[in-house]
Amino acid sequence: MKNKKLAVTNGITGIVGGALLIVLTIIFWSLAFQASYSSTNDNSYDAGYQLGSQYSGFVLGSLLIDFIIIVGLFILGIVALNYYKTVDTSKAPHILLIVGSCLSVIPLVGKIIGGILLIVGGVNYLINIKKIDRKETFL
C-alpha cells in the first residue's frame, strides 16, 4: 500500500505543480510585459518600479510557490527513484519529475517546458499505479 501512496502523491503533485508553474509563469511575464509597455507609453515611472510596487505581493508569492514546487518535486522524484529500485516499473516518471524540476529553474521557456514535463511525469505515475498494485500483491 505504501507504493501506491507514493505514486499517487507524486502523480497529483506533478500534475498540480506543473500546471501551477505554467500558469504563474504566464501571469508573471504578462504583468512584466504590461508594466514595461505602460512605462514606455506613459513615461511617468519605471517599469521595474511599477511591477515592484503594484504587484509585489503576487511576485513574491509566485516566486515562493515556484521555489517550493521545484524543490519539492525534485526531492519527490529522487525519493521515488530510490524507493522503486526493487519494483520493476518504468523509470520515466521519476526522471521526468527530476528533469522537469531542474528545467524549471530557467526563467521563461524553461518553466513552461519544465511544467509540461512535470505534468507528463505526474500522468505517468497515475498510469503506473495499476502496475505497482499488481507487483505489490506478488511481493
N, CA, C and O atoms as a GROMACS GRO file, in nm:
protein
  556
    1MET      N    1   0.081  -0.120   0.000
    1MET     CA    2   0.000   0.000   0.000
    1MET      C    3   0.085   0.126   0.000
    1MET      O    4   0.043   0.230  -0.051
    2LYS      N    5   0.204   0.118   0.057
    2LYS     CA    6   0.292   0.233   0.062
    2LYS      C    7   0.337   0.272  -0.079
    2LYS      O    8   0.355   0.390  -0.108
    3ASN      N    9   0.355   0.173  -0.166
    3ASN     CA   10   0.394   0.202  -0.303
    3ASN      C   11   0.288   0.286  -0.372
    3ASN      O   12   0.319   0.381  -0.443
    4LYS      N   13   0.163   0.250  -0.350
    4LYS     CA   14   0.054   0.322  -0.415
    4LYS      C   15   0.043   0.465  -0.364
    4LYS      O   16   0.018   0.557  -0.442
    5LYS      N   17   0.062   0.486  -0.234
    5LYS     CA   18   0.051   0.620  -0.178
    5LYS      C   19   0.158   0.714  -0.234
    5LYS      O   20   0.130   0.829  -0.265
    6LEU      N   21   0.279   0.664  -0.247
    6LEU     CA   22   0.387   0.746  -0.301
    6LEU      C   23   0.362   0.779  -0.448
    6LEU      O   24   0.387   0.891  -0.492
    7ALA      N   25   0.311   0.681  -0.524
    7ALA     CA   26   0.283   0.705  -0.665
    7ALA      C   27   0.168   0.804  -0.682
    7ALA      O   28   0.175   0.891  -0.770
    8VAL      N   29   0.065   0.793  -0.602
    8VAL     CA   30  -0.047   0.887  -0.610
    8VAL      C   31  -0.002   1.027  -0.570
    8VAL      O   32  -0.040   1.126  -0.633
    9THR      N   33   0.078   1.036  -0.465
    9THR     CA   34   0.130   1.166  -0.421
    9THR      C   35   0.215   1.231  -0.530
    9THR      O   36   0.199   1.349  -0.560
   10ASN      N   37   0.304   1.154  -0.589
   10ASN     CA   38   0.389   1.208  -0.696
   10ASN      C   39   0.305   1.246  -0.818
   10ASN      O   40   0.332   1.348  -0.881
   11GLY      N   41   0.205   1.165  -0.850
   11GLY     CA   42   0.123   1.194  -0.967
   11GLY      C   43   0.042   1.321  -0.951
   11GLY      O   44   0.043   1.407  -1.039
   12ILE      N   45  -0.027   1.332  -0.840
   12ILE     CA   46  -0.110   1.451  -0.819
   12ILE      C   47  -0.025   1.576  -0.801
   12ILE      O   48  -0.058   1.682  -0.854
   13THR      N   49   0.084   1.563  -0.727
   13THR     CA   50   0.173   1.678  -0.707
   13THR      C   51   0.238   1.720  -0.838
   13THR      O   52   0.254   1.840  -0.863
   14GLY      N   53   0.275   1.625  -0.922
   14GLY     CA   54   0.335   1.658  -1.050
   14GLY      C   55   0.239   1.731  -1.141
   14GLY      O   56   0.276   1.828  -1.206
   15ILE      N   57   0.114   1.684  -1.146
   15ILE     CA   58   0.015   1.748  -1.233
   15ILE      C   59  -0.020   1.888  -1.183
   15ILE      O   60  -0.017   1.984  -1.260
   16VAL      N   61  -0.052   1.899  -1.055
   16VAL     CA   62  -0.090   2.029  -0.999
   16VAL      C   63   0.029   2.125  -0.998
   16VAL      O   64   0.013   2.243  -1.032
   17GLY      N   65   0.147   2.077  -0.960
   17GLY     CA   66   0.265   2.163  -0.958
   17GLY      C   67   0.305   2.210  -1.096
   17GLY      O   68   0.341   2.327  -1.113
   18GLY      N   69   0.300   2.122  -1.195
   18GLY     CA   70   0.333   2.162  -1.332
   18GLY      C   71   0.235   2.263  -1.386
   18GLY      O   72   0.274   2.359  -1.453
   19ALA      N   73   0.106   2.243  -1.358
   19ALA     CA   74   0.006   2.339  -1.404
   19ALA      C   75   0.024   2.474  -1.336
   19ALA      O   76   0.012   2.578  -1.400
   20LEU      N   77   0.053   2.474  -1.206
   20LEU     CA   78   0.077   2.600  -1.135
   20LEU      C   79   0.200   2.672  -1.188
   20LEU      O   80   0.198   2.794  -1.202
   21LEU      N   81   0.306   2.597  -1.217
   21LEU     CA   82   0.426   2.660  -1.273
   21LEU      C   83   0.395   2.730  -1.405
   21LEU      O   84   0.438   2.843  -1.428
   22ILE      N   85   0.321   2.663  -1.491
   22ILE     CA   86   0.288   2.721  -1.621
   22ILE      C   87   0.201   2.844  -1.605
   22ILE      O   88   0.228   2.948  -1.665
   23VAL      N   89   0.096   2.834  -1.524
   23VAL     CA   90   0.002   2.946  -1.508
   23VAL      C   91   0.070   3.065  -1.441
   23VAL      O   92   0.055   3.178  -1.487
   24LEU      N   93   0.146   3.041  -1.334
   24LEU     CA   94   0.212   3.152  -1.265
   24LEU      C   95   0.319   3.217  -1.353
   24LEU      O   96   0.339   3.339  -1.346
   25THR      N   97   0.387   3.139  -1.435
   25THR     CA   98   0.488   3.196  -1.525
   25THR      C   99   0.424   3.283  -1.631
   25THR      O  100   0.473   3.392  -1.660
   26ILE      N  101   0.314   3.237  -1.688
   26ILE     CA  102   0.246   3.317  -1.790
   26ILE      C  103   0.191   3.446  -1.731
   26ILE      O  104   0.204   3.552  -1.792
   27ILE      N  105   0.131   3.439  -1.613
   27ILE     CA  106   0.078   3.559  -1.548
   27ILE      C  107   0.191   3.655  -1.512
   27ILE      O  108   0.180   3.775  -1.534
   28PHE      N  109   0.301   3.602  -1.456
   28PHE     CA  110   0.413   3.687  -1.416
   28PHE      C  111   0.472   3.761  -1.536
   28PHE      O  112   0.493   3.882  -1.530
   29TRP      N  113   0.498   3.689  -1.644
   29TRP     CA  114   0.560   3.755  -1.759
   29TRP      C  115   0.462   3.847  -1.832
   29TRP      O  116   0.505   3.945  -1.892
   30SER      N  117   0.334   3.818  -1.829
   30SER     CA  118   0.238   3.911  -1.890
   30SER      C  119   0.232   4.040  -1.809
   30SER      O  120   0.219   4.149  -1.866
   31LEU      N  121   0.241   4.029  -1.675
   31LEU     CA  122   0.246   4.151  -1.593
   31LEU      C  123   0.375   4.229  -1.619
   31LEU      O  124   0.372   4.352  -1.622
   32ALA      N  125   0.486   4.159  -1.637
   32ALA     CA  126   0.612   4.228  -1.664
   32ALA      C  127   0.607   4.300  -1.798
   32ALA      O  128   0.652   4.414  -1.809
   33PHE      N  129   0.553   4.234  -1.900
   33PHE     CA  130   0.543   4.300  -2.031
   33PHE      C  131   0.443   4.414  -2.028
   33PHE      O  132   0.463   4.516  -2.094
   34GLN      N  133   0.335   4.399  -1.952
   34GLN     CA  134   0.238   4.507  -1.939
   34GLN      C  135   0.300   4.627  -1.869
   34GLN      O  136   0.276   4.741  -1.909
   35ALA      N  137   0.378   4.603  -1.766
   35ALA     CA  138   0.442   4.713  -1.693
   35ALA      C  139   0.544   4.783  -1.780
   35ALA      O  140   0.555   4.906  -1.777
   36SER      N  141   0.620   4.707  -1.859
   36SER     CA  142   0.720   4.771  -1.946
   36SER      C  143   0.653   4.846  -2.060
   36SER      O  144   0.702   4.950  -2.102
   37TYR      N  145   0.543   4.796  -2.110
   37TYR     CA  146   0.471   4.864  -2.218
   37TYR      C  147   0.407   4.992  -2.168
   37TYR      O  148   0.414   5.095  -2.236
   38SER      N  149   0.346   4.989  -2.050
   38SER     CA  150   0.281   5.109  -1.998
   38SER      C  151   0.384   5.214  -1.958
   38SER      O  152   0.355   5.334  -1.963
   39SER      N  153   0.504   5.171  -1.918
   39SER     CA  154   0.604   5.271  -1.880
   39SER      C  155   0.661   5.340  -2.002
   39SER      O  156   0.701   5.456  -1.995
   40THR      N  157   0.667   5.270  -2.116
   40THR     CA  158   0.717   5.336  -2.237
   40THR      C  159   0.613   5.432  -2.294
   40THR      O  160   0.650   5.530  -2.358
   41ASN      N  161   0.485   5.406  -2.272
   41ASN     CA  162   0.381   5.495  -2.323
   41ASN      C  163   0.356   5.614  -2.230
   41ASN      O  164   0.338   5.726  -2.278
   42ASP      N  165   0.356   5.592  -2.101
   42ASP     CA  166   0.323   5.698  -2.007
   42ASP      C  167   0.443   5.786  -1.973
   42ASP      O  168   0.428   5.905  -1.948
   43ASN      N  169   0.563   5.728  -1.971
   43ASN     CA  170   0.686   5.797  -1.931
   43ASN      C  171   0.674   5.856  -1.792
   43ASN      O  172   0.742   5.954  -1.760
   44SER      N  173   0.587   5.799  -1.709
   44SER     CA  174   0.569   5.856  -1.576
   44SER      C  175   0.660   5.789  -1.473
   44SER      O  176   0.709   5.856  -1.382
   45TYR      N  177   0.683   5.661  -1.486
   45TYR     CA  178   0.771   5.592  -1.392
   45TYR      C  179   0.824   5.466  -1.457
   45TYR      O  180   0.776   5.421  -1.561
   46ASP      N  181   0.924   5.412  -1.394
   46ASP     CA  182   0.996   5.298  -1.448
   46ASP      C  183   0.913   5.170  -1.440
   46ASP      O  184   0.830   5.155  -1.351
   47ALA      N  185   0.936   5.077  -1.534
   47ALA     CA  186   0.861   4.951  -1.537
   47ALA      C  187   0.893   4.865  -1.416
   47ALA      O  188   0.804   4.800  -1.361
   48GLY      N  189   1.018   4.864  -1.374
   48GLY     CA  190   1.054   4.785  -1.256
   48GLY      C  191   0.990   4.838  -1.131
   48GLY      O  192   0.948   4.761  -1.044
   49TYR      N  193   0.980   4.970  -1.121
   49TYR     CA  194   0.914   5.029  -1.006
   49TYR      C  195   0.766   4.994  -1.006
   49TYR      O  196   0.709   4.962  -0.902
   50GLN      N  197   0.703   5.002  -1.124
   50GLN     CA  198   0.561   4.971  -1.133
   50GLN      C  199   0.535   4.824  -1.099
   50GLN      O  200   0.442   4.793  -1.024
   51LEU      N  201   0.615   4.736  -1.154
   51LEU     CA  202   0.597   4.594  -1.126
   51LEU      C  203   0.623   4.564  -0.979
   51LEU      O  204   0.554   4.482  -0.919
   52GLY      N  205   0.724   4.630  -0.922
   52GLY     CA  206   0.757   4.605  -0.782
   52GLY      C  207   0.657   4.664  -0.686
   52GLY      O  208   0.631   4.606  -0.580
   53SER      N  209   0.601   4.779  -0.720
   53SER     CA  210   0.510   4.843  -0.625
   53SER      C  211   0.368   4.792  -0.636
   53SER      O  212   0.302   4.772  -0.533
   54GLN      N  213   0.318   4.771  -0.756
   54GLN     CA  214   0.179   4.730  -0.771
   54GLN      C  215   0.158   4.581  -0.750
   54GLN      O  216   0.056   4.539  -0.695
   55TYR      N  217   0.253   4.502  -0.794
   55TYR     CA  218   0.234   4.357  -0.793
   55TYR      C  219   0.336   4.286  -0.703
   55TYR      O  220   0.370   4.171  -0.728
   56SER      N  221   0.385   4.354  -0.601
   56SER     CA  222   0.491   4.295  -0.520
   56SER      C  223   0.443   4.170  -0.445
   56SER      O  224   0.519   4.074  -0.431
   57GLY      N  225   0.320   4.170  -0.398
   57GLY     CA  226   0.268   4.052  -0.330
   57GLY      C  227   0.258   3.932  -0.423
   57GLY      O  228   0.293   3.821  -0.385
   58PHE      N  229   0.209   3.956  -0.543
   58PHE     CA  230   0.199   3.846  -0.640
   58PHE      C  231   0.336   3.797  -0.681
   58PHE      O  232   0.358   3.676  -0.693
   59VAL      N  233   0.428   3.889  -0.704
   59VAL     CA  234   0.562   3.849  -0.748
   59VAL      C  235   0.631   3.766  -0.641
   59VAL      O  236   0.685   3.659  -0.672
   60LEU      N  237   0.630   3.812  -0.518
   60LEU     CA  238   0.694   3.736  -0.410
   60LEU      C  239   0.623   3.605  -0.383
   60LEU      O  240   0.687   3.503  -0.358
   61GLY      N  241   0.491   3.606  -0.387
   61GLY     CA  242   0.415   3.484  -0.365
   61GLY      C  243   0.439   3.381  -0.475
   61GLY      O  244   0.454   3.262  -0.446
   62SER      N  245   0.442   3.427  -0.599
   62SER     CA  246   0.465   3.332  -0.709
   62SER      C  247   0.608   3.278  -0.707
   62SER      O  248   0.630   3.162  -0.740
   63LEU      N  249   0.704   3.360  -0.669
   63LEU     CA  250   0.841   3.310  -0.659
   63LEU      C  251   0.854   3.208  -0.546
   63LEU      O  252   0.925   3.108  -0.561
   64LEU      N  253   0.786   3.232  -0.435
   64LEU     CA  254   0.790   3.136  -0.324
   64LEU      C  255   0.720   3.006  -0.361
   64LEU      O  256   0.772   2.898  -0.331
   65ILE      N  257   0.605   3.014  -0.425
   65ILE     CA  258   0.534   2.894  -0.468
   65ILE      C  259   0.616   2.818  -0.572
   65ILE      O  260   0.624   2.695  -0.566
   66ASP      N  261   0.676   2.890  -0.667
   66ASP     CA  262   0.762   2.824  -0.766
   66ASP      C  263   0.878   2.750  -0.700
   66ASP      O  264   0.908   2.636  -0.736
   67PHE      N  265   0.942   2.815  -0.605
   67PHE     CA  266   1.055   2.752  -0.536
   67PHE      C  267   1.012   2.627  -0.461
   67PHE      O  268   1.080   2.524  -0.468
   68ILE      N  269   0.900   2.635  -0.390
   68ILE     CA  270   0.851   2.519  -0.315
   68ILE      C  271   0.816   2.404  -0.409
   68ILE      O  272   0.848   2.289  -0.381
   69ILE      N  273   0.752   2.435  -0.520
   69ILE     CA  274   0.714   2.332  -0.618
   69ILE      C  275   0.838   2.267  -0.677
   69ILE      O  276   0.847   2.144  -0.685
   70ILE      N  277   0.933   2.348  -0.719
   70ILE     CA  278   1.053   2.295  -0.784
   70ILE      C  279   1.133   2.206  -0.689
   70ILE      O  280   1.171   2.095  -0.725
   71VAL      N  281   1.157   2.254  -0.569
   71VAL     CA  282   1.236   2.176  -0.473
   71VAL      C  283   1.159   2.052  -0.428
   71VAL      O  284   1.217   1.943  -0.417
   72GLY      N  285   1.030   2.066  -0.403
   72GLY     CA  286   0.950   1.953  -0.358
   72GLY      C  287   0.943   1.842  -0.461
   72GLY      O  288   0.958   1.725  -0.427
   73LEU      N  289   0.921   1.878  -0.587
   73LEU     CA  290   0.912   1.775  -0.691
   73LEU      C  291   1.047   1.713  -0.722
   73LEU      O  292   1.055   1.596  -0.759
   74PHE      N  293   1.154   1.790  -0.707
   74PHE     CA  294   1.287   1.734  -0.725
   74PHE      C  295   1.314   1.628  -0.617
   74PHE      O  296   1.364   1.520  -0.647
   75ILE      N  297   1.280   1.662  -0.494
   75ILE     CA  298   1.301   1.567  -0.383
   75ILE      C  299   1.211   1.445  -0.399
   75ILE      O  300   1.255   1.333  -0.377
   76LEU      N  301   1.084   1.466  -0.437
   76LEU     CA  302   0.994   1.353  -0.458
   76LEU      C  303   1.042   1.262  -0.570
   76LEU      O  304   1.029   1.140  -0.560
   77GLY      N  305   1.096   1.320  -0.675
   77GLY     CA  306   1.149   1.238  -0.784
   77GLY      C  307   1.267   1.153  -0.741
   77GLY      O  308   1.277   1.036  -0.779
   78ILE      N  309   1.357   1.210  -0.662
   78ILE     CA  310   1.474   1.134  -0.615
   78ILE      C  311   1.431   1.027  -0.515
   78ILE      O  312   1.481   0.914  -0.520
   79VAL      N  313   1.339   1.060  -0.426
   79VAL     CA  314   1.291   0.962  -0.328
   79VAL      C  315   1.222   0.846  -0.400
   79VAL      O  316   1.246   0.730  -0.366
   80ALA      N  317   1.140   0.875  -0.498
   80ALA     CA  318   1.070   0.769  -0.571
   80ALA      C  319   1.167   0.686  -0.654
   80ALA      O  320   1.149   0.565  -0.667
   81LEU      N  321   1.270   0.749  -0.709
   81LEU     CA  322   1.369   0.674  -0.787
   81LEU      C  323   1.442   0.575  -0.697
   81LEU      O  324   1.467   0.462  -0.739
   82ASN      N  325   1.475   0.614  -0.577
   82ASN     CA  326   1.539   0.522  -0.483
   82ASN      C  327   1.442   0.420  -0.427
   82ASN      O  328   1.480   0.305  -0.402
   83TYR      N  329   1.318   0.458  -0.406
   83TYR     CA  330   1.220   0.369  -0.345
   83TYR      C  331   1.177   0.257  -0.440
   83TYR      O  332   1.157   0.144  -0.397
   84TYR      N  333   1.164   0.289  -0.567
   84TYR     CA  334   1.115   0.191  -0.664
   84TYR      C  335   1.228   0.113  -0.731
   84TYR      O  336   1.208   0.062  -0.841
   85LYS      N  337   1.343   0.103  -0.670
   85LYS     CA  338   1.452   0.023  -0.727
   85LYS      C  339   1.415  -0.125  -0.732
   85LYS      O  340   1.447  -0.194  -0.829
   86THR      N  341   1.348  -0.173  -0.628
   86THR     CA  342   1.316  -0.316  -0.622
   86THR      C  343   1.196  -0.352  -0.709
   86THR      O  344   1.187  -0.465  -0.758
   87VAL      N  345   1.103  -0.259  -0.730
   87VAL     CA  346   0.985  -0.286  -0.813
   87VAL      C  347   1.021  -0.256  -0.958
   87VAL      O  348   1.078  -0.151  -0.988
   88ASP      N  349   0.988  -0.349  -1.046
   88ASP     CA  350   1.021  -0.331  -1.187
   88ASP      C  351   0.917  -0.243  -1.256
   88ASP      O  352   0.825  -0.293  -1.320
   89THR      N  353   0.933  -0.114  -1.241
   89THR     CA  354   0.847  -0.019  -1.310
   89THR      C  355   0.934   0.067  -1.400
   89THR      O  356   1.057   0.062  -1.395
   90SER      N  357   0.868   0.143  -1.482
   90SER     CA  358   0.941   0.233  -1.571
   90SER      C  359   1.005   0.346  -1.490
   90SER      O  360   0.946   0.395  -1.393
   91LYS      N  361   1.123   0.385  -1.529
   91LYS     CA  362   1.191   0.495  -1.459
   91LYS      C  363   1.157   0.630  -1.520
   91LYS      O  364   1.206   0.733  -1.473
   92ALA      N  365   1.075   0.631  -1.624
   92ALA     CA  366   1.040   0.755  -1.692
   92ALA      C  367   0.972   0.858  -1.601
   92ALA      O  368   1.009   0.975  -1.606
   93PRO      N  369   0.873   0.819  -1.518
   93PRO     CA  370   0.810   0.922  -1.434
   93PRO      C  371   0.908   0.987  -1.336
   93PRO      O  372   0.902   1.107  -1.313
   94HIS      N  373   0.998   0.908  -1.279
   94HIS     CA  374   1.096   0.963  -1.185
   94HIS      C  375   1.187   1.063  -1.257
   94HIS      O  376   1.211   1.174  -1.209
   95ILE      N  377   1.237   1.020  -1.372
   95ILE     CA  378   1.329   1.105  -1.448
   95ILE      C  379   1.258   1.231  -1.496
   95ILE      O  380   1.317   1.339  -1.497
   96LEU      N  381   1.130   1.219  -1.538
   96LEU     CA  382   1.056   1.337  -1.582
   96LEU      C  383   1.037   1.437  -1.469
   96LEU      O  384   1.044   1.557  -1.491
   97LEU      N  385   1.012   1.389  -1.347
   97LEU     CA  386   1.000   1.482  -1.235
   97LEU      C  387   1.132   1.551  -1.205
   97LEU      O  388   1.135   1.671  -1.178
   98ILE      N  389   1.240   1.476  -1.210
   98ILE     CA  390   1.371   1.535  -1.179
   98ILE      C  391   1.412   1.635  -1.288
   98ILE      O  392   1.453   1.746  -1.256
   99VAL      N  393   1.401   1.596  -1.414
   99VAL     CA  394   1.441   1.683  -1.524
   99VAL      C  395   1.347   1.804  -1.534
   99VAL      O  396   1.392   1.916  -1.558
  100GLY      N  397   1.217   1.781  -1.514
  100GLY     CA  398   1.122   1.891  -1.519
  100GLY      C  399   1.148   1.994  -1.411
  100GLY      O  400   1.137   2.114  -1.436
  101SER      N  401   1.181   1.949  -1.292
  101SER     CA  402   1.209   2.045  -1.185
  101SER      C  403   1.343   2.116  -1.207
  101SER      O  404   1.358   2.232  -1.170
  102CYS      N  405   1.440   2.047  -1.267
  102CYS     CA  406   1.566   2.114  -1.298
  102CYS      C  407   1.549   2.218  -1.409
  102CYS      O  408   1.609   2.325  -1.404
  103LEU      N  409   1.468   2.186  -1.510
  103LEU     CA  410   1.443   2.282  -1.617
  103LEU      C  411   1.363   2.402  -1.570
  103LEU      O  412   1.371   2.510  -1.628
  104SER      N  413   1.285   2.384  -1.465
  104SER     CA  414   1.201   2.492  -1.416
  104SER      C  415   1.279   2.604  -1.349
  104SER      O  416   1.222   2.707  -1.313
  105VAL      N  417   1.407   2.586  -1.333
  105VAL     CA  418   1.490   2.693  -1.278
  105VAL      C  419   1.514   2.801  -1.383
  105VAL      O  420   1.533   2.918  -1.348
  106ILE      N  421   1.512   2.765  -1.510
  106ILE     CA  422   1.532   2.860  -1.619
  106ILE      C  423   1.405   2.946  -1.631
  106ILE      O  424   1.295   2.891  -1.630
  107PRO      N  425   1.418   3.078  -1.641
  107PRO     CA  426   1.302   3.166  -1.625
  107PRO      C  427   1.180   3.142  -1.714
  107PRO      O  428   1.080   3.092  -1.662
  108LEU      N  429   1.179   3.175  -1.839
  108LEU     CA  430   1.053   3.178  -1.913
  108LEU      C  431   1.022   3.045  -1.980
  108LEU      O  432   0.929   2.975  -1.940
  109VAL      N  433   1.098   3.011  -2.080
  109VAL     CA  434   1.071   2.890  -2.157
  109VAL      C  435   1.101   2.766  -2.075
  109VAL      O  436   1.033   2.664  -2.090
  110GLY      N  437   1.200   2.772  -1.990
  110GLY     CA  438   1.234   2.658  -1.906
  110GLY      C  439   1.124   2.622  -1.810
  110GLY      O  440   1.098   2.504  -1.786
  111LYS      N  441   1.057   2.723  -1.753
  111LYS     CA  442   0.948   2.694  -1.660
  111LYS      C  443   0.828   2.635  -1.732
  111LYS      O  444   0.761   2.547  -1.678
  112ILE      N  445   0.802   2.680  -1.852
  112ILE     CA  446   0.689   2.625  -1.927
  112ILE      C  447   0.719   2.482  -1.971
  112ILE      O  448   0.634   2.394  -1.955
  113ILE      N  449   0.837   2.458  -2.026
  113ILE     CA  450   0.874   2.322  -2.067
  113ILE      C  451   0.886   2.231  -1.945
  113ILE      O  452   0.843   2.116  -1.948
  114GLY      N  453   0.944   2.281  -1.837
  114GLY     CA  454   0.953   2.204  -1.713
  114GLY      C  455   0.816   2.170  -1.657
  114GLY      O  456   0.795   2.059  -1.608
  115GLY      N  457   0.722   2.265  -1.665
  115GLY     CA  458   0.586   2.238  -1.620
  115GLY      C  459   0.518   2.131  -1.703
  115GLY      O  460   0.445   2.047  -1.650
  116ILE      N  461   0.542   2.133  -1.833
  116ILE     CA  462   0.486   2.029  -1.920
  116ILE      C  463   0.545   1.893  -1.885
  116ILE      O  464   0.473   1.794  -1.879
  117LEU      N  465   0.676   1.889  -1.862
  117LEU     CA  466   0.739   1.762  -1.823
  117LEU      C  467   0.687   1.713  -1.688
  117LEU      O  468   0.670   1.592  -1.669
  118LEU      N  469   0.662   1.804  -1.596
  118LEU     CA  470   0.608   1.765  -1.466
  118LEU      C  471   0.467   1.708  -1.480
  118LEU      O  472   0.432   1.612  -1.413
  119ILE      N  473   0.386   1.767  -1.566
  119ILE     CA  474   0.252   1.716  -1.589
  119ILE      C  475   0.257   1.578  -1.652
  119ILE      O  476   0.183   1.488  -1.612
  120VAL      N  477   0.345   1.559  -1.751
  120VAL     CA  478   0.359   1.428  -1.816
  120VAL      C  479   0.409   1.324  -1.715
  120VAL      O  480   0.361   1.211  -1.715
  121GLY      N  481   0.503   1.362  -1.631
  121GLY     CA  482   0.553   1.271  -1.528
  121GLY      C  483   0.444   1.233  -1.428
  121GLY      O  484   0.434   1.118  -1.386
  122GLY      N  485   0.362   1.330  -1.388
  122GLY     CA  486   0.251   1.302  -1.297
  122GLY      C  487   0.149   1.209  -1.358
  122GLY      O  488   0.097   1.120  -1.289
  123VAL      N  489   0.118   1.229  -1.485
  123VAL     CA  490   0.024   1.140  -1.554
  123VAL      C  491   0.083   0.999  -1.564
  123VAL      O  492   0.011   0.901  -1.548
  124ASN      N  493   0.212   0.990  -1.590
  124ASN     CA  494   0.277   0.858  -1.596
  124ASN      C  495   0.271   0.786  -1.462
  124ASN      O  496   0.252   0.664  -1.458
  125TYR      N  497   0.287   0.859  -1.352
  125TYR     CA  498   0.272   0.797  -1.221
  125TYR      C  499   0.132   0.740  -1.203
  125TYR      O  500   0.115   0.627  -1.156
  126LEU      N  501   0.032   0.820  -1.240
  126LEU     CA  502  -0.105   0.773  -1.222
  126LEU      C  503  -0.138   0.656  -1.314
  126LEU      O  504  -0.221   0.572  -1.279
  127ILE      N  505  -0.077   0.650  -1.430
  127ILE     CA  506  -0.097   0.537  -1.520
  127ILE      C  507  -0.031   0.412  -1.463
  127ILE      O  508  -0.085   0.302  -1.475
  128ASN      N  509   0.085   0.426  -1.401
  128ASN     CA  510   0.160   0.311  -1.349
  128ASN      C  511   0.108   0.258  -1.216
  128ASN      O  512   0.165   0.163  -1.163
  129ILE      N  513   0.003   0.317  -1.159
  129ILE     CA  514  -0.049   0.270  -1.030
  129ILE      C  515  -0.097   0.125  -1.041
  129ILE      O  516  -0.076   0.046  -0.949
  130LYS      N  517  -0.161   0.090  -1.150
  130LYS     CA  518  -0.210  -0.047  -1.165
  130LYS      C  519  -0.095  -0.146  -1.170
  130LYS      O  520  -0.104  -0.255  -1.114
  131LYS      N  521   0.013  -0.109  -1.236
  131LYS     CA  522   0.130  -0.197  -1.241
  131LYS      C  523   0.192  -0.213  -1.103
  131LYS      O  524   0.235  -0.322  -1.066
  132ILE      N  525   0.197  -0.104  -1.028
  132ILE     CA  526   0.255  -0.108  -0.895
  132ILE      C  527   0.169  -0.194  -0.803
  132ILE      O  528   0.222  -0.272  -0.724
  133ASP      N  529   0.035  -0.181  -0.812
  133ASP     CA  530  -0.054  -0.263  -0.729
  133ASP      C  531  -0.039  -0.411  -0.760
  133ASP      O  532  -0.037  -0.493  -0.668
  134ARG      N  533  -0.029  -0.446  -0.887
  134ARG     CA  534  -0.014  -0.587  -0.924
  134ARG      C  535   0.116  -0.644  -0.872
  134ARG      O  536   0.119  -0.756  -0.820
  135LYS      N  537   0.224  -0.568  -0.884
  135LYS     CA  538   0.354  -0.617  -0.840
  135LYS      C  539   0.364  -0.620  -0.689
  135LYS      O  540   0.437  -0.702  -0.633
  136GLU      N  541   0.288  -0.530  -0.622
  136GLU     CA  542   0.290  -0.530  -0.477
  136GLU      C  543   0.220  -0.653  -0.420
  136GLU      O  544   0.262  -0.704  -0.316
  137THR      N  545   0.116  -0.702  -0.486
  137THR     CA  546   0.044  -0.818  -0.434
  137THR      C  547   0.129  -0.945  -0.448
  137THR      O  548   0.111  -1.040  -0.372
  138PHE      N  549   0.220  -0.947  -0.545
  138PHE     CA  550   0.305  -1.064  -0.564
  138PHE      C  551   0.426  -1.064  -0.471
  138PHE      O  552   0.487  -1.168  -0.448
  139LEU      N  553   0.461  -0.946  -0.416
  139LEU     CA  554   0.579  -0.939  -0.330
  139LEU      C  555   0.555  -0.991  -0.194
  139LEU      O  556   0.645  -0.990  -0.110
   0.00000   0.00000   0.00000
